Amino acid sequence: MSQNRSTPVVLLATALLAACGGPLPGRRVGVNGKDAGDCLAAPCRTIGYAVAQARAGDTVSVDSGTYREAVTLSKRITLIGHHATIDAAGQTAPANGVLIVGDSSAGSRVSGFTIRHAGLEGIYVHRTARVTIEDNVVDSNDAYGPKHPICVHYQSDCGEAIHLQDVSASVVRRNTIRGNMGGILLTDEDGPAADDTLADNTVLDNPKDCGITLASHWIDTASKSPVAEGVAGVYRNVVTHNTVNGNGGVGIGIFAAGPGGAAWGNQVVGNTAMHNGQSGIAVHGHTHPQNVDGNVIRDNVVASNGTDMESVVDRQPSGISVFSLLDTLRHTVVSGNRISNERVGVSLMHVEGIANPGANTGDGSVGQLFSVH
C-alpha cells in the first residue's frame, strides 16, 4: 500500500514545484530515449531537446553513448555527461560542439563529456560569466581552420578547443585537450576577459596554434590609451598547474595585438610547458598604445621548446620570451622558473625591472639563462 501511495505524492510534489517556481528534478538524456515530454519521467533522445525543456537552474544528465549534435546553452544549465560523447561533425548552426552564450547563461556548468569534430571550437563561451568547464575531453575540433570564411565573428582566428570570449569569473579545469587546432583561448573582442581561472588542464599536441592563449583582440585605432578595465581587456586571469606540451605555437602566451589592447595583471604559475613549437611561455606587446604590464611568470617548469618567431632579437629556442616592440613593459615578474634544454632561458626586450630574476634556474643544457635587450 505504501508504494501505491508514493506515486501521487511524488507527482503532487513535482506539480507544486513547477507551479511555485522551484527547481525541478534533473532531466535525462539517453541514446535509447525519445524526444517527447519533459525528459523527467523517461530520458529523451537528444541533449538539445532536453535543454529546450529545461528551466534556468536545471540539471541535464546525459547517459553514456554518442550524441551527434551541437548543443546551445542560452540559460543557466548544469550539463553533466556520464561517459557521453558530443560528436559535432557536420553541424553548421552552430559549428561548435557546445555553445554557451549570453547573460542568461551565467552560472552554467559543462562536465564529463568527450567533445569532438566541431568545425569551430569544441566549447565556445561568449558574453557571459561564472561558467565552469571541467573534467571534459576536447579533441579533434576546429576542423575548419583558423582562417576559414565562416569565422566572421572573430577578429583574427576561430579560437581553440575551448574559447572564452568576453567572459569573466569563470573556471576551466581538469580538462584534457588534444589534437585540435589549438588549446584554450581567452579573448576580449567586445568586453572583458577577466578574473578567469585555467587550472589543472592537460593540453597536448594541438599542432597549429598555441596551447593556452590569453589574447587581447580589442582594437581602437583612435584611442590614445589602452582600453579601460571594465570595457575590455584580458586581465587578472590565473593560469596554474596546467601541463602544456607538444603544441604547435607558444605553450602559454599573453598577447596584445592592436592599438588599445590590454593584457595585464595575469598570473602564469606552476605550469609545465615542454616540447612546444615556439617558446614555452611568452608575453608579447606589439604596438602603441597597449597595456601589457604586471604579468607574473613564476615557478614553472620549461624545457625543450622552440623559437619565438615573433621575437626580433632572439631567433633561437627560448624557454620564456617577454618583449614589447614599442611600449616598455613594467612590473613584470619572471621568478622561480626551472628551465632546461633551451638556447636561451629567458629572452627580454623593452622590459623594465624583472622582479627577483636570480630565482630562475637553468642547468647545463641552457646556453644562456638571460638575454636582455
The 8 nearest C-alpha neighbors of each residue, nearest first, counted from 0:
[[1, 3, 2, 4, 5, 6, 7, 8],
 [2, 0, 4, 3, 5, 6, 8, 7],
 [1, 3, 5, 0, 4, 6, 7, 8],
 [4, 2, 0, 1, 5, 6, 7, 8],
 [3, 5, 1, 2, 6, 7, 0, 8],
 [6, 4, 8, 2, 3, 7, 9, 1],
 [5, 7, 9, 8, 4, 3, 10, 2],
 [8, 6, 10, 9, 5, 11, 4, 3],
 [7, 9, 5, 11, 6, 10, 12, 4],
 [10, 8, 12, 6, 11, 7, 13, 5],
 [11, 9, 7, 13, 12, 8, 14, 6],
 [10, 12, 14, 8, 9, 13, 7, 15],
 [11, 13, 15, 9, 14, 10, 8, 16],
 [14, 12, 10, 16, 15, 11, 9, 17],
 [15, 13, 11, 17, 12, 16, 18, 10],
 [14, 16, 18, 12, 17, 13, 19, 11],
 [17, 15, 21, 13, 19, 14, 18, 20],
 [16, 18, 14, 20, 15, 19, 21, 13],
 [17, 19, 15, 16, 20, 14, 21, 13],
 [20, 18, 16, 17, 21, 15, 14, 22],
 [19, 21, 17, 18, 16, 22, 15, 23],
 [22, 20, 16, 19, 17, 23, 18, 15],
 [23, 21, 16, 57, 24, 20, 56, 17],
 [22, 24, 21, 25, 16, 57, 17, 13],
 [25, 23, 26, 22, 39, 57, 58, 13],
 [26, 24, 58, 59, 57, 27, 23, 60],
 [25, 27, 59, 39, 38, 60, 58, 24],
 [28, 26, 42, 60, 38, 59, 61, 43],
 [27, 29, 42, 61, 43, 44, 62, 46],
 [30, 28, 62, 32, 31, 44, 42, 43],
 [29, 31, 44, 32, 64, 28, 65, 66],
 [32, 30, 29, 44, 33, 43, 42, 28],
 [31, 33, 44, 43, 42, 29, 30, 28],
 [34, 32, 43, 44, 35, 42, 31, 45],
 [33, 35, 43, 44, 48, 45, 32, 36],
 [34, 36, 33, 43, 37, 38, 48, 44],
 [35, 37, 38, 34, 39, 43, 41, 52],
 [36, 38, 39, 52, 35, 49, 26, 40],
 [39, 37, 42, 26, 43, 41, 27, 36],
 [40, 38, 26, 37, 41, 27, 42, 25],
 [39, 41, 38, 42, 37, 26, 36, 27],
 [42, 40, 38, 39, 43, 27, 32, 37],
 [43, 41, 27, 28, 38, 32, 29, 44],
 [42, 44, 32, 33, 34, 28, 38, 45],
 [43, 45, 32, 33, 34, 29, 30, 28],
 [46, 44, 47, 48, 43, 28, 49, 34],
 [45, 47, 49, 48, 50, 28, 70, 44],
 [48, 46, 50, 45, 49, 70, 51, 71],
 [47, 49, 51, 45, 50, 46, 34, 52],
 [48, 50, 52, 46, 51, 47, 38, 53],
 [49, 51, 53, 47, 52, 48, 46, 59],
 [50, 52, 48, 49, 53, 47, 54, 46],
 [53, 51, 49, 50, 37, 48, 54, 38],
 [54, 52, 50, 51, 57, 49, 55, 26],
 [53, 55, 57, 56, 52, 74, 76, 75],
 [54, 56, 75, 74, 57, 76, 53, 103],
 [55, 57, 75, 76, 54, 58, 22, 77],
 [58, 56, 76, 54, 55, 53, 25, 77],
 [57, 59, 77, 25, 76, 78, 26, 60],
 [58, 60, 26, 78, 25, 27, 77, 79],
 [59, 61, 27, 79, 26, 80, 78, 28],
 [62, 60, 28, 80, 27, 81, 79, 29],
 [63, 61, 29, 81, 28, 83, 80, 64],
 [64, 62, 83, 82, 81, 61, 65, 29],
 [63, 65, 83, 84, 30, 62, 66, 82],
 [64, 66, 84, 83, 85, 67, 86, 63],
 [67, 65, 85, 68, 86, 84, 64, 45],
 [68, 66, 86, 87, 85, 65, 69, 88],
 [67, 69, 87, 66, 86, 70, 85, 90],
 [68, 70, 96, 87, 97, 95, 90, 93],
 [69, 71, 97, 47, 98, 96, 68, 72],
 [72, 70, 98, 97, 99, 73, 69, 47],
 [71, 73, 99, 74, 98, 104, 100, 70],
 [72, 74, 104, 100, 99, 103, 101, 71],
 [75, 73, 104, 103, 55, 72, 76, 105],
 [76, 74, 104, 107, 55, 56, 106, 105],
 [75, 77, 107, 56, 57, 58, 78, 74],
 [76, 78, 58, 108, 107, 59, 109, 79],
 [79, 77, 109, 59, 58, 108, 76, 60],
 [80, 78, 60, 110, 111, 109, 61, 59],
 [79, 81, 111, 61, 112, 83, 82, 60],
 [80, 82, 62, 83, 63, 111, 61, 79],
 [83, 81, 63, 80, 112, 111, 84, 64],
 [82, 84, 63, 64, 80, 81, 112, 65],
 [85, 83, 113, 65, 112, 114, 66, 86],
 [84, 86, 114, 66, 67, 65, 87, 113],
 [87, 85, 67, 115, 88, 116, 66, 84],
 [88, 86, 117, 68, 96, 116, 69, 90],
 [89, 87, 116, 117, 90, 86, 118, 67],
 [88, 90, 87, 91, 118, 117, 94, 116],
 [91, 89, 94, 87, 88, 92, 69, 93],
 [90, 92, 94, 93, 89, 118, 95, 69],
 [93, 91, 94, 90, 69, 95, 70, 89],
 [92, 94, 91, 95, 90, 69, 98, 96],
 [93, 95, 91, 118, 90, 92, 119, 117],
 [96, 94, 120, 117, 119, 93, 97, 121],
 [95, 97, 121, 69, 87, 117, 122, 114],
 [98, 96, 122, 70, 95, 71, 69, 123],
 [97, 99, 71, 123, 124, 122, 95, 72],
 [100, 98, 124, 72, 71, 73, 123, 125],
 [101, 99, 125, 73, 124, 104, 126, 98],
 [100, 102, 126, 127, 103, 104, 73, 125],
 [101, 103, 127, 104, 105, 126, 100, 128],
 [102, 104, 74, 101, 105, 73, 75, 127],
 [103, 105, 74, 75, 73, 102, 101, 107],
 [106, 104, 128, 127, 103, 129, 102, 107],
 [105, 107, 129, 130, 75, 104, 128, 108],
 [108, 106, 75, 76, 130, 77, 105, 104],
 [107, 109, 131, 77, 130, 132, 78, 110],
 [110, 108, 78, 132, 79, 77, 131, 133],
 [111, 109, 133, 79, 134, 135, 112, 132],
 [110, 112, 80, 135, 134, 79, 81, 82],
 [113, 111, 135, 80, 83, 84, 110, 114],
 [112, 114, 136, 84, 135, 137, 85, 83],
 [115, 113, 85, 137, 84, 121, 112, 86],
 [114, 116, 138, 86, 139, 140, 117, 137],
 [115, 117, 140, 88, 87, 139, 86, 118],
 [118, 116, 87, 140, 95, 96, 119, 88],
 [117, 119, 142, 141, 143, 94, 140, 116],
 [120, 118, 141, 95, 117, 94, 143, 157],
 [121, 119, 160, 95, 122, 141, 159, 123],
 [120, 122, 96, 160, 95, 140, 117, 161],
 [123, 121, 97, 161, 120, 96, 98, 95],
 [122, 124, 162, 98, 120, 161, 163, 99],
 [125, 123, 99, 163, 100, 98, 162, 164],
 [126, 124, 100, 164, 127, 165, 163, 166],
 [127, 125, 165, 101, 166, 100, 164, 102],
 [126, 128, 102, 166, 101, 105, 125, 100],
 [129, 127, 167, 105, 166, 130, 168, 169],
 [130, 128, 169, 106, 168, 105, 167, 131],
 [129, 131, 169, 106, 107, 128, 108, 105],
 [130, 132, 108, 170, 169, 171, 133, 109],
 [133, 131, 171, 109, 108, 110, 170, 172],
 [132, 134, 172, 110, 173, 135, 174, 171],
 [133, 135, 174, 173, 111, 110, 172, 136],
 [134, 136, 174, 112, 111, 133, 113, 110],
 [137, 135, 113, 175, 174, 176, 114, 112],
 [138, 136, 176, 114, 113, 115, 135, 175],
 [137, 139, 177, 115, 178, 179, 140, 176],
 [138, 140, 179, 178, 116, 115, 177, 141],
 [139, 141, 116, 117, 179, 142, 115, 121],
 [142, 140, 119, 118, 120, 143, 180, 144],
 [141, 143, 118, 140, 144, 119, 117, 116],
 [144, 142, 118, 141, 147, 119, 145, 146],
 [143, 145, 142, 141, 146, 147, 180, 157],
 [144, 146, 156, 157, 147, 143, 158, 141],
 [147, 145, 144, 156, 148, 150, 157, 155],
 [146, 148, 149, 144, 143, 145, 150, 157],
 [149, 147, 150, 146, 151, 143, 145, 144],
 [148, 150, 147, 151, 152, 143, 146, 157],
 [151, 149, 148, 152, 153, 157, 147, 156],
 [150, 152, 149, 153, 148, 154, 147, 157],
 [153, 151, 150, 154, 149, 157, 156, 155],
 [154, 152, 151, 150, 155, 156, 157, 188],
 [153, 155, 156, 152, 216, 188, 151, 150],
 [154, 156, 153, 157, 146, 216, 145, 150],
 [157, 155, 145, 158, 153, 146, 154, 150],
 [158, 156, 145, 150, 119, 153, 159, 146],
 [159, 157, 156, 162, 184, 120, 145, 160],
 [158, 160, 181, 182, 161, 183, 120, 162],
 [159, 161, 121, 120, 182, 179, 183, 140],
 [162, 160, 122, 183, 159, 123, 121, 120],
 [163, 161, 184, 123, 158, 159, 183, 185],
 [162, 164, 124, 185, 166, 125, 123, 184],
 [163, 165, 186, 125, 166, 187, 185, 124],
 [166, 164, 190, 187, 126, 192, 191, 125],
 [167, 165, 192, 127, 128, 164, 126, 163],
 [166, 168, 193, 128, 192, 169, 195, 194],
 [169, 167, 195, 194, 129, 128, 193, 170],
 [170, 168, 129, 130, 195, 167, 131, 128],
 [169, 171, 131, 196, 195, 197, 172, 132],
 [172, 170, 132, 197, 133, 131, 196, 198],
 [173, 171, 198, 133, 199, 200, 174, 197],
 [172, 174, 200, 199, 134, 133, 198, 175],
 [175, 173, 134, 135, 200, 172, 133, 136],
 [176, 174, 136, 201, 200, 202, 137, 135],
 [177, 175, 202, 137, 138, 136, 201, 203],
 [176, 178, 203, 138, 205, 204, 179, 202],
 [177, 179, 205, 139, 138, 204, 180, 206],
 [180, 178, 139, 140, 205, 181, 138, 177],
 [179, 181, 207, 205, 141, 208, 206, 159],
 [182, 180, 208, 159, 205, 179, 209, 210],
 [181, 183, 210, 159, 160, 211, 202, 176],
 [184, 182, 211, 161, 159, 162, 160, 212],
 [183, 185, 162, 212, 159, 211, 213, 158],
 [186, 184, 163, 213, 164, 162, 214, 212],
 [187, 185, 164, 214, 215, 192, 216, 188],
 [188, 186, 165, 190, 191, 192, 215, 189],
 [187, 189, 217, 216, 190, 186, 165, 164],
 [190, 188, 187, 165, 231, 217, 191, 230],
 [191, 189, 231, 165, 187, 230, 188, 192],
 [192, 190, 231, 232, 165, 187, 193, 229],
 [191, 193, 233, 165, 166, 167, 187, 186],
 [194, 192, 167, 234, 195, 191, 233, 235],
 [193, 195, 236, 168, 235, 167, 196, 234],
 [194, 196, 169, 168, 236, 193, 167, 170],
 [197, 195, 237, 170, 236, 198, 238, 171],
 [198, 196, 238, 171, 172, 170, 237, 239],
 [199, 197, 172, 239, 200, 240, 241, 238],
 [198, 200, 241, 173, 240, 172, 201, 239],
 [199, 201, 173, 241, 174, 172, 198, 175],
 [202, 200, 175, 242, 241, 176, 243, 174],
 [201, 203, 176, 243, 177, 242, 210, 175],
 [204, 202, 177, 244, 245, 205, 243, 246],
 [203, 205, 245, 246, 177, 206, 178, 244],
 [204, 206, 178, 246, 181, 179, 180, 177],
 [205, 207, 247, 246, 204, 180, 208, 181],
 [208, 206, 247, 180, 181, 205, 248, 209],
 [207, 209, 181, 248, 247, 180, 206, 205],
 [210, 208, 248, 249, 181, 250, 211, 246],
 [209, 211, 182, 250, 246, 181, 251, 243],
 [212, 210, 251, 183, 182, 209, 184, 252],
 [213, 211, 184, 252, 251, 214, 253, 183],
 [214, 212, 253, 185, 184, 252, 254, 186],
 [215, 213, 254, 186, 255, 253, 212, 216],
 [214, 216, 255, 260, 217, 186, 187, 233],
 [215, 217, 188, 187, 256, 214, 186, 218],
 [218, 216, 188, 260, 215, 187, 259, 219],
 [217, 219, 257, 259, 258, 260, 216, 220],
 [220, 218, 259, 221, 222, 258, 217, 257],
 [219, 221, 222, 258, 218, 259, 257, 223],
 [222, 220, 219, 223, 258, 259, 218, 224],
 [223, 221, 224, 219, 220, 259, 225, 258],
 [222, 224, 288, 221, 225, 259, 220, 287],
 [223, 225, 288, 222, 259, 226, 289, 287],
 [226, 224, 259, 289, 288, 260, 290, 261],
 [225, 227, 259, 260, 231, 261, 224, 232],
 [226, 228, 230, 229, 225, 231, 232, 261],
 [229, 227, 230, 231, 232, 226, 191, 234],
 [228, 230, 231, 191, 227, 190, 232, 226],
 [229, 231, 190, 228, 227, 191, 226, 232],
 [232, 230, 191, 190, 187, 229, 226, 228],
 [231, 233, 261, 191, 187, 215, 262, 234],
 [234, 232, 262, 192, 193, 215, 191, 261],
 [233, 235, 193, 263, 264, 236, 262, 265],
 [236, 234, 265, 264, 194, 193, 237, 263],
 [235, 237, 194, 195, 265, 234, 193, 196],
 [236, 238, 196, 266, 265, 239, 197, 267],
 [239, 237, 267, 197, 198, 266, 196, 268],
 [238, 240, 198, 268, 269, 241, 270, 267],
 [241, 239, 270, 199, 269, 198, 242, 268],
 [240, 242, 199, 200, 270, 239, 198, 201],
 [243, 241, 201, 271, 270, 202, 244, 272],
 [244, 242, 202, 272, 250, 210, 203, 271],
 [245, 243, 273, 203, 272, 274, 275, 246],
 [244, 246, 275, 204, 274, 203, 273, 247],
 [247, 245, 204, 205, 275, 206, 210, 244],
 [246, 248, 206, 276, 207, 208, 275, 209],
 [249, 247, 209, 208, 277, 276, 246, 275],
 [248, 250, 277, 209, 278, 251, 279, 252],
 [249, 251, 279, 210, 209, 275, 280, 272],
 [252, 250, 211, 280, 249, 212, 210, 279],
 [251, 253, 281, 212, 280, 282, 213, 249],
 [254, 252, 282, 213, 214, 212, 281, 283],
 [255, 253, 214, 283, 282, 284, 215, 252],
 [256, 254, 215, 260, 284, 214, 262, 261],
 [255, 257, 216, 285, 215, 254, 260, 284],
 [256, 258, 218, 260, 286, 259, 255, 216],
 [259, 257, 288, 287, 218, 260, 220, 219],
 [260, 258, 225, 219, 226, 289, 218, 288],
 [259, 261, 289, 217, 255, 215, 258, 225],
 [260, 262, 290, 232, 289, 215, 291, 255],
 [263, 261, 233, 291, 234, 215, 232, 255],
 [264, 262, 291, 234, 292, 265, 293, 294],
 [263, 265, 294, 293, 235, 234, 292, 266],
 [264, 266, 235, 236, 294, 234, 263, 237],
 [267, 265, 295, 237, 294, 268, 238, 296],
 [266, 268, 238, 296, 295, 239, 237, 297],
 [267, 269, 297, 239, 298, 270, 299, 266],
 [268, 270, 299, 298, 240, 239, 297, 271],
 [269, 271, 240, 299, 241, 239, 268, 242],
 [270, 272, 300, 242, 299, 243, 301, 241],
 [273, 271, 243, 301, 279, 244, 250, 242],
 [272, 274, 244, 302, 303, 275, 301, 304],
 [275, 273, 304, 245, 303, 244, 276, 302],
 [274, 276, 245, 246, 304, 277, 250, 273],
 [277, 275, 247, 305, 248, 304, 246, 249],
 [276, 278, 305, 249, 306, 307, 248, 275],
 [279, 277, 249, 307, 317, 305, 318, 304],
 [278, 280, 250, 318, 272, 304, 249, 319],
 [281, 279, 251, 319, 278, 250, 252, 249],
 [282, 280, 320, 252, 321, 319, 253, 278],
 [281, 283, 321, 253, 254, 252, 322, 320],
 [284, 282, 254, 322, 323, 321, 285, 253],
 [283, 285, 323, 255, 254, 324, 286, 291],
 [284, 286, 324, 323, 256, 283, 255, 325],
 [285, 287, 325, 258, 284, 257, 288, 324],
 [288, 286, 289, 258, 325, 326, 259, 285],
 [287, 289, 258, 224, 259, 225, 286, 223],
 [290, 288, 225, 260, 259, 287, 261, 258],
 [289, 291, 261, 292, 225, 262, 263, 260],
 [292, 290, 263, 262, 261, 284, 328, 289],
 [293, 291, 329, 263, 328, 290, 294, 330],
 [292, 294, 330, 264, 331, 263, 329, 295],
 [293, 295, 264, 265, 331, 263, 292, 266],
 [294, 296, 332, 266, 267, 331, 297, 265],
 [297, 295, 333, 267, 332, 268, 266, 334],
 [296, 298, 334, 268, 335, 299, 333, 336],
 [299, 297, 336, 335, 269, 268, 334, 300],
 [298, 300, 269, 336, 270, 297, 271, 268],
 [301, 299, 271, 337, 336, 338, 270, 272],
 [302, 300, 338, 272, 273, 318, 279, 271],
 [301, 303, 339, 273, 340, 338, 304, 318],
 [304, 302, 274, 340, 273, 341, 339, 305],
 [303, 305, 274, 275, 278, 279, 273, 302],
 [306, 304, 277, 316, 276, 278, 275, 317],
 [305, 307, 316, 277, 315, 278, 308, 317],
 [308, 306, 277, 278, 309, 310, 314, 305],
 [307, 309, 310, 306, 314, 277, 311, 315],
 [310, 308, 307, 311, 283, 314, 306, 312],
 [311, 309, 307, 308, 312, 313, 314, 322],
 [310, 312, 309, 313, 314, 308, 324, 348],
 [313, 311, 310, 314, 372, 348, 346, 347],
 [314, 312, 315, 310, 311, 346, 307, 317],
 [315, 313, 306, 312, 310, 307, 308, 316],
 [314, 316, 306, 313, 317, 342, 305, 343],
 [317, 315, 306, 305, 342, 341, 304, 343],
 [318, 316, 343, 278, 341, 344, 319, 306],
 [317, 319, 344, 279, 278, 301, 341, 345],
 [320, 318, 345, 280, 281, 317, 279, 278],
 [321, 319, 281, 346, 345, 347, 282, 280],
 [322, 320, 282, 347, 281, 346, 283, 348],
 [323, 321, 348, 283, 347, 349, 282, 284],
 [322, 324, 284, 325, 349, 283, 285, 326],
 [323, 325, 285, 284, 286, 326, 322, 349],
 [326, 324, 323, 286, 287, 327, 285, 284],
 [327, 325, 323, 287, 328, 324, 286, 349],
 [326, 328, 349, 350, 323, 329, 351, 325],
 [329, 327, 350, 292, 351, 349, 291, 326],
 [330, 328, 292, 351, 331, 293, 350, 327],
 [329, 331, 293, 292, 332, 352, 353, 328],
 [330, 332, 293, 294, 329, 353, 295, 292],
 [331, 333, 295, 354, 353, 296, 334, 294],
 [334, 332, 296, 297, 356, 295, 353, 354],
 [335, 333, 297, 359, 356, 358, 336, 355],
 [334, 336, 359, 298, 358, 297, 337, 360],
 [335, 337, 298, 299, 359, 334, 297, 300],
 [338, 336, 300, 360, 359, 361, 301, 299],
 [337, 339, 361, 301, 302, 360, 344, 300],
 [338, 340, 302, 365, 361, 341, 364, 362],
 [339, 341, 364, 303, 365, 302, 342, 338],
 [342, 340, 365, 343, 317, 316, 339, 303],
 [341, 343, 366, 316, 365, 317, 367, 315],
 [344, 342, 317, 367, 341, 368, 345, 366],
 [343, 345, 368, 318, 317, 341, 369, 367],
 [346, 344, 319, 369, 343, 320, 368, 318],
 [345, 347, 320, 370, 369, 321, 371, 319],
 [348, 346, 371, 321, 322, 372, 370, 320],
 [347, 349, 322, 372, 350, 371, 323, 321],
 [350, 348, 327, 323, 322, 328, 351, 372],
 [351, 349, 328, 348, 327, 347, 329, 352],
 [350, 352, 329, 328, 353, 349, 327, 330],
 [353, 351, 354, 350, 330, 329, 331, 332],
 [352, 354, 332, 331, 356, 333, 351, 355],
 [353, 355, 332, 356, 352, 333, 331, 334],
 [356, 354, 357, 334, 358, 353, 333, 332],
 [357, 355, 334, 358, 354, 359, 353, 333],
 [358, 356, 359, 355, 334, 360, 335, 354],
 [357, 359, 335, 334, 356, 355, 360, 336],
 [360, 358, 335, 336, 334, 357, 356, 337],
 [361, 359, 337, 338, 336, 358, 362, 335],
 [362, 360, 338, 339, 365, 337, 368, 363],
 [361, 363, 364, 339, 365, 360, 338, 340],
 [364, 362, 365, 361, 366, 339, 340, 367],
 [363, 365, 340, 362, 339, 366, 341, 361],
 [366, 364, 341, 340, 363, 342, 339, 367],
 [365, 367, 342, 343, 364, 341, 368, 363],
 [368, 366, 343, 365, 369, 344, 342, 370],
 [367, 369, 344, 343, 345, 361, 365, 366],
 [370, 368, 345, 367, 344, 346, 371, 343],
 [369, 371, 346, 347, 345, 372, 343, 367],
 [372, 370, 347, 348, 346, 369, 345, 350],
 [371, 348, 347, 349, 370, 312, 346, 350]]
